[in-house]
Every structure is written in C-alpha cells, then in structure tokens.
Amino acid sequence: MAYPGIDFPGVGSGLAVLNDGKLLLCKRLKAPEAGHWSIVGGKVDHLELSADAARREAEEESGLKIHSARFLCVSEQLIVADRQHWVSLIYVTEDFSGEPQLTEPDKLSEIGWYPLDALPQPLSLFARDAVKALRAMTTS
C-alpha cells in the first residue's frame, strides 16, 4: 500500500537505558510522535553502525556516557500522521555513567526515570516495542 508523502523508510536507532529497574524516557517536542514519551534515539547517519548511532544519540539527548549496549529488538513504524516510515534497531544498556540531563531542549521537553510498571503516557510506538521486548526478556 502506498502512502502519500512517504517516499522511503528512514533508518533509526534507539537505546533503552535501564537503572535499578527504571527506564529512561524523554518527552518529544517534534515529529515523529510529538508529545509522546520515548526512549532516547534518532537517525542513523550514513556509514554509521546502528549501535554507534544509538550510543551517540543517547549521549547527545541525555548527557550520559554510554559504555556498552546490546541488541534488544527491531521496531518498524508507519507514522502516517507525520508522513514518516522508520525501521529502528533498538538496543539496551545498564552500562553508563552520569546523570540524565535535558541537553536538547529544542527537541525534548522532559527526561527522567520511570518504573516499567508505571510509565508515562502516551508512549511512542518505538518505546512500546522496547518495553514489550524488555518485559519478554525479564520473564524468560
């Protein structure tokens, strides 16, 4: 099925940052999904590995220093309202240093830690996929 204005998918990468059972989430100001809570992440640059992009984006958006990350899941989203199509590789880490800060106030309005059983709403589609994969990981 063709969607007007969506020419090709973008490649994204996200990072589910965990700390004592809590997930780092930020509230987006811009599309895709402005006003939604999401994991840190963004576009994979040309000739950049997706894991490196996840680490870079997390550091840019949160001020944390990410030491390592492992693959968690793939999230593919057609966000027709924003005329966007994304294929995102999502990683997870508990290996970081520093305290999260709102370092990109032009893109994000809030950032903080949230228990997996008490997440703010609405969650972005990417965050929903990450949370589903995290819950499956803890129950297996």
C-alpha positions in Angstrom: 0.0 0.0 0.0 1.4 3.4 -0.9 1.1 6.4 1.5 1.3 9.9 0.0 4.4 11.8 1.1 6.3 8.7 2.4 8.9 8.1 -0.2 11.2 5.7 1.6 11.9 4.4 5.2 14.3 6.1 7.4 16.8 4.1 9.5 16.8 4.8 13.2 18.4 3.5 16.3 17.2 3.7 19.9 18.5 2.9 23.3 16.6 1.6 26.3 18.6 2.8 29.2 17.8 1.0 32.5 18.8 1.9 36.0 17.5 -0.1 39.0 14.5 -1.4 37.1 13.6 2.1 35.7 13.6 3.1 32.1 14.9 6.5 30.9 12.2 8.3 28.8 12.1 11.7 27.3 9.1 13.7 26.0 9.4 14.6 22.3 8.6 18.1 21.0 9.0 17.2 17.3 7.8 14.6 14.9 7.6 11.7 14.8 5.1 11.5 17.6 5.5 14.9 19.2 4.1 14.9 22.7 4.9 11.2 23.2 7.3 9.7 25.7 10.1 7.8 24.0 13.4 6.1 24.6 16.5 8.1 23.5 17.5 7.7 19.9 17.3 9.1 16.4 18.5 8.8 12.8 21.4 6.5 11.8 23.9 8.6 9.8 25.4 7.5 6.5 28.2 4.9 7.2 27.4 4.8 10.9 26.7 1.5 12.6 23.3 1.4 14.3 24.8 0.5 17.7 27.1 3.5 17.4 24.1 5.7 16.4 22.2 4.5 19.5 25.1 5.3 21.8 25.7 8.7 20.1 22.0 9.8 20.2 21.6 8.7 23.8 24.7 10.7 24.8 23.5 13.8 22.8 20.0 13.6 24.2 20.7 12.7 27.9 24.3 13.8 28.7 25.0 10.3 29.9 28.2 8.5 28.9 27.2 5.1 27.4 29.9 2.4 27.8 28.2 -0.6 26.1 24.9 -1.8 24.7 23.4 -5.0 23.3 20.7 -5.6 20.7 17.1 -5.7 22.0 14.6 -5.6 19.1 13.6 -4.1 15.8 10.8 -1.6 15.6 9.2 -0.7 12.2 6.7 2.1 12.3 4.5 3.7 9.7 3.5 7.1 11.3 1.1 8.3 8.6 0.1 11.4 10.6 3.7 12.6 10.5 4.3 11.2 6.9 7.1 9.1 8.2 8.2 5.4 7.9 11.0 4.2 10.2 12.9 1.0 10.7 14.7 1.2 14.0 17.2 -1.1 15.7 16.8 -0.8 19.4 19.5 -1.6 21.9 19.5 -1.9 25.7 22.1 -0.9 28.3 22.6 -0.6 32.1 26.3 0.3 31.5 26.5 4.0 31.6 27.8 6.8 33.8 26.5 10.3 34.8 23.0 11.6 35.5 20.5 12.3 32.7 20.0 16.0 31.8 17.8 17.8 29.4 20.6 18.6 26.9 18.4 19.2 23.8 15.5 21.5 25.0 14.7 22.3 21.4 13.8 18.6 20.8 12.8 17.3 24.2 10.7 18.9 27.0 11.3 16.4 29.8 13.6 13.5 30.7 13.5 11.1 33.6 13.5 7.5 35.1 10.2 5.6 35.2 9.4 2.1 36.6 8.3 -0.3 33.8 5.0 -0.8 35.6 4.3 3.0 35.9 5.3 4.5 32.6 4.0 8.0 31.5 1.6 8.2 28.6 1.3 8.4 25.8 4.3 6.2 24.9 5.8 6.4 21.4 5.5 3.3 19.2 9.2 2.8 19.5 9.1 2.9 23.3 6.2 0.4 23.3 8.2 -2.1 21.2 11.2 -1.6 23.5 9.1 -2.1 26.7 7.5 -5.2 25.2 10.9 -6.7 24.4 12.2 -5.7 27.9 9.2 -7.4 29.6 9.7 -10.5 27.5 13.4 -10.5 28.4 12.6 -10.4 32.2 10.0 -13.2 32.0 12.1 -15.7 30.0 
